Amino acid sequence: MTADNTVKKLLIVDDSKVSRMLVRAQIVAVHPEWIISDASTGEEAIALVEKDPPDYCIMDINMPGILGTDAAEKILEKYPLIRIVIFSANIQETYQSRANALGGAFVAKPVSEKSIALALNHFKCPN
């Protein structure tokens, strides 16, 4: 259980079902009590957040429709307390800078124990 004894909600957004499954498996191994939902597009993520805002979000950048960074920006405009990590194989400085400008963290793919640990560390840090 988390230090504040509340169950945390995580939204995983990636057009790759395999990536979503890998992230989910890694998170569940560390936080089996978390409620995890997922989306395959930025638009789907925005709709899910509108219905039930998560505490945390792991967002891919390149997906069909809007970019993950654009979806993250729209989500954060309305829900600024959601902690977002941008996961991407695109490691160009512009993507990393955009993630940081949004108040999020940038974590390079592939999904691994190390990359998930970086995301979890960002979620623990105060805003």
C-alpha positions in Angstrom: 0.0 0.0 0.0 1.2 3.5 -0.6 2.3 5.7 2.3 -1.0 7.7 2.3 -3.0 4.4 2.3 -4.9 5.3 -0.8 -5.1 3.1 -3.9 -3.5 4.8 -6.8 -4.8 4.8 -10.4 -2.6 4.6 -13.4 -3.4 5.1 -17.0 -1.1 3.5 -19.6 -1.4 5.0 -23.1 0.4 3.3 -26.0 -0.7 2.2 -29.4 1.3 -1.0 -28.9 -0.7 -3.6 -27.0 2.6 -5.4 -26.2 4.0 -2.2 -24.6 0.9 -1.7 -22.5 1.0 -5.3 -21.3 4.7 -5.0 -20.4 4.2 -1.8 -18.5 1.2 -3.3 -16.7 3.1 -6.4 -15.7 6.0 -4.4 -14.4 3.8 -2.1 -12.4 1.6 -4.9 -11.0 4.8 -6.7 -9.8 5.7 -3.6 -7.7 2.2 -2.2 -6.9 -0.4 -5.0 -7.1 -3.0 -2.8 -5.4 -3.0 -0.1 -8.1 -6.0 0.2 -10.4 -4.6 0.2 -14.0 -6.4 1.2 -17.1 -5.1 1.6 -20.6 -5.7 3.4 -23.9 -4.3 3.0 -27.4 -4.6 6.6 -28.6 -4.3 10.1 -27.1 -8.0 10.8 -27.9 -9.0 7.6 -26.0 -6.8 8.7 -23.1 -8.4 12.1 -22.9 -11.9 10.5 -22.8 -10.9 8.1 -20.1 -9.4 10.9 -17.9 -12.6 12.9 -18.3 -14.6 9.9 -16.9 -12.2 8.9 -14.1 -8.9 10.9 -13.6 -5.9 8.8 -12.7 -3.2 9.8 -10.3 -0.5 8.8 -12.8 -0.2 8.4 -16.5 2.4 6.7 -18.7 2.1 8.1 -22.2 3.7 7.1 -25.5 4.4 9.9 -28.0 3.9 8.4 -31.5 0.4 7.1 -31.8 -2.4 7.3 -34.4 -4.2 10.6 -34.1 -2.7 13.2 -31.8 0.8 12.9 -30.4 1.1 11.7 -26.8 2.7 15.0 -25.8 -0.3 16.9 -27.2 -2.7 14.6 -25.3 -0.7 15.0 -22.1 -0.9 18.8 -22.5 -4.7 18.7 -22.9 -5.0 16.4 -19.9 -2.8 18.6 -17.7 -4.6 21.8 -18.6 -7.7 20.4 -16.9 -6.1 18.0 -14.4 -2.7 19.6 -13.4 -2.1 17.2 -10.5 -1.9 14.1 -12.7 1.8 12.9 -12.7 2.8 12.1 -16.3 5.7 10.1 -17.7 6.4 10.3 -21.4 7.7 6.9 -22.6 9.1 6.9 -26.1 11.7 5.4 -28.4 12.1 8.9 -29.9 14.9 10.2 -27.7 15.4 13.5 -29.6 16.0 16.5 -27.3 12.8 18.2 -28.5 10.7 15.4 -27.1 12.6 15.3 -23.8 12.3 19.1 -23.5 8.5 19.0 -24.2 8.0 16.3 -21.6 9.9 18.4 -19.0 8.0 21.6 -20.0 4.8 19.8 -19.3 6.1 18.9 -15.8 6.5 15.3 -16.7 9.5 13.0 -17.0 10.9 11.5 -20.2 11.8 7.9 -20.1 13.3 6.2 -23.1 11.9 2.9 -24.3 12.2 -0.1 -24.3 10.0 -1.0 -21.4 12.2 -2.6 -18.8 12.6 -2.8 -15.0 14.9 0.2 -15.1 12.6 2.3 -17.2 9.6 1.4 -15.0 11.7 2.3 -11.9 12.4 5.7 -13.4 8.7 6.3 -14.0 7.8 5.1 -10.4 10.4 7.5 -9.0 8.8 10.4 -10.9 5.4 9.4 -9.5 6.8 9.5 -6.0 8.3 13.0 -6.3 6.2 15.9 -5.1 5.0 18.4 -7.7 
